[in-house]
Amino acid sequence: MTEPTSPQYYDPQKVHSISCPKCSSQYIVTHLSKELKFCAHCGLPFKQETEGVTKTEEEDEITLVEEHDFSEASVKFTVGPYKILSSIGKGGMGEVFSAYDPTCGRLIALKKIRDDFSEHAAVEKRFLREARITSQLNHPAIIPIYSLHHEAKNNYYTMPYMGGETLKQLIRRAKTEEKLGVKVQDPAFSISAFIRHFTAICQAIAYAHSKKVLHRDLKPENIIVGKFGQVLILDWGLAELWDPESEKGKGEKVTGTVAYMPPEKVLGAPDSPQSDIYALGVILYQLLTLKMPFNRGSIKEFRKKYQKEVLVDPGEVAPWREVPRVLAQIVMKSLDPDPSKRYASVQELLNDLESYLEGRAEFYPLDSLDVSNPDDWEFQENVLIAEHMALTRNAENAYWVNQMISKRSFSDSLRVEFDITPGPEMICLGILLSVPEKAERDHVLDGYCLGLVTKNGEKSRFLKSGLDVLNLSDLKLEIGKTSHIKFEKHEKTLKFWLNDRLEFTYVSHIPLFGTHIGLIFKNFDFEISEIQVSEGSQNVMINCLSIPDAFLARKDYSTALSEYRRIAYAFPGRAEGLEGAFRAGIVLLEEAQETTDIEEGHKLLDLAIEEFEKLHNTPGAPLEYLGKALVYHTLQDDEEEVKCFELAFRRYKNHPLLNVLEEQVLFRMHECSKYDRKAAYAFLLLVLVHMPEEAESYAVKKMLESIEKHSEPLWFIDPAPMAEKPREYWMIVLAFWLNKGWIIQELLPKLDDSLKENAYWALVHLHEEPETPSERNPERLKRHHLKNLLKTRKLDALLQESQDEEALVYRILRIQAWLLKNDTKEAEKELLAFPLEWHTQETSLLPFLYGCWLYLTEGKELAWIHFSGMMETAFPRTWALGSLSLIDKLPPNWKKRAFEWEKEALYAQLQFFKEIEKL
């Protein structure tokens, strides 16, 4: 059995302190303390044995990664705590060494001011500036700074040591292979490998520019490529903070490397992002051709000969390198002698570079359209644009515009470019894309329309089939200034550039397939160049859905359906699979719309619903309801269509695919506002309930304004100025008209007292039993009570209780009571108390009651002449319904298009008249 260890006791004679030689931190050490191996503050290892403490074990060595090992024999000298191993290279003011960091046990790079410049204050300032700027940039392709040491005549900073070669060495090795007479075979020298490095360089410079830092000395020798593809930009010694408003640098001494210098720099222009873009263009030229774009000597010679320089296309210089055309175009644009024609930013250059890497479509010139040449246009007329015609009683929301539609049709992938100079009276210019064929156009704004305004217009708008889909309030054309317009469409994606600056990208989940382009404008006070149209090639990397998409476009429905189903089966749960399952239903839907056999069409629609139901309980579940909504839209069943969206919004709140459904709901809301009031109200209510952020959108506000102006006021809804009506107010009003009391019931607990009162009375008139609010408006209570007396034919009570009331509503109730009592004398007194013109104004029930009085006193013929004076409109007010119905002048299909409240009003008036007839 092991004997117990004797207890150790504290001995004050064996206590002392030690301090860290680096940070001077103090430590109290006793014979009972554990051995101190590292400083707790700076991590320095304690090599020496402490006095009074017997070292029982050898100190552990720092574990070294193999490549960081070194030999003491290779140490040349020390700088601070760092052991210098060798010189890596010298620059204009500094020298870089490989060194060993004993604290961390790693190899590092150390840069210090060259000995011959150690006394120069200006060099010291520049050196420290380089270190501090670089240390404040945090990007994987920008060399990080470990530490900066600033002492008298001993300034240096440390960085990672990365084995590898500079980009210049790689280019030189590739060129050496080429000189041997063989095509470069090493994959490290291929264009694709070089472009990966170049992309990392551009990303780093784009990041630096976002921090307002210009490198000003970009060249291959300042870029190192590691063994495993790491890229680091070195030597930020000439870096400057860029202020576009400052004149700093103008006329100063020219700095940098002449071979990578833009022409404007030797003319005294200050550095700008375009200076670095030019240098990037030279580097890319070298990577593509292994040659320099120009042979330059000194700055003095360059200043004399720069105008004679001719830039040769990289593809012509090195045809054996098989330079991709897109990359050659990037080079040519980056090296344009005019800085305004280069890329506006490195990010813009990166966009083109990424398009190449991702195999996106290339665009080729196809045609040009001249606005002044009628032969280029199939349609060139003044047209009327009318908004919300289903919601208004007249065409006051209409305006005339000039529209031009191209005679030629174009593919789905195209680019449109032109220059425009607005005149002082110009209001706006609309650019139309994806315009359908003439026979398929239903509206002036079918397709996509980008409306660009000047200061004379309200705001720029981007519309899809007439519906605002993007807020572009800050986008305006400047009067008198020429602007370059570029609009690009490829598959589902549209991009717009103004003066070579990307302004927006829009992805349409339900794309439009029109093939014409056009213009639309209010006046012709602008100068416009020929419109250049380019056609896009197919992407190098084709999405699997593109194949069945092509079959669908050719109306080969069976093949498209088979391919979509195969994709859905092959990629379950993935975006491609879910999209394939959805589009399989779309194929059947399209086929159903094409067939002339009604029975066959309904079978196909049933199959489409079955196809959409396959998305149930998948990550794409909301698309099931979108598909079903599209089926019901085809069947012209708006109620079921709205129910599908309602279910999706309630069941899948916050689902990432809801934006696809929201886009379709907004489109249908706008579409229905042109021809179907009831459906427009239903979709608008859907937007207000489930898409609250859209309540403040331009399209919704305009629609609510139309309803406010043209719909019949409800006496039991407390009116308020338009600006003071919140979203909930309109939800109550629309839910009432649509007879959707359950929406008002859901809303009630969330409302303030004034809106609760409105909700309460709306429910009462929907014949529902709401919870009684704490306070009720006595005036509305009295009106409601008297109307109930009339409805139950308690006429004497009605006359007695309303005899002292002079308001129009009470007098109308009394007239009704006197007529039902066949007391035409009393009725006449009430009627003649009003001005005669009121008997024909459709602002109350008075004209109908006057006609009833005429029927009792003068006979049917005179009554019918009076009723025929009612104005015939698409949506008559409820007060005129009885008059129009009696003379058979109600609009066609009124019963189908009317709200329940309107039908009740008509029934009440006809019932009233029948009782009058019996008297």
Summary of the structure (lengths in Angstrom):
residues: 919
radius of gyration: 40.4
end to end distance: 125.0
largest distance: 132.1
contacts: 2717
relative contact order: 0.04
helix: 44%
strand: 18%
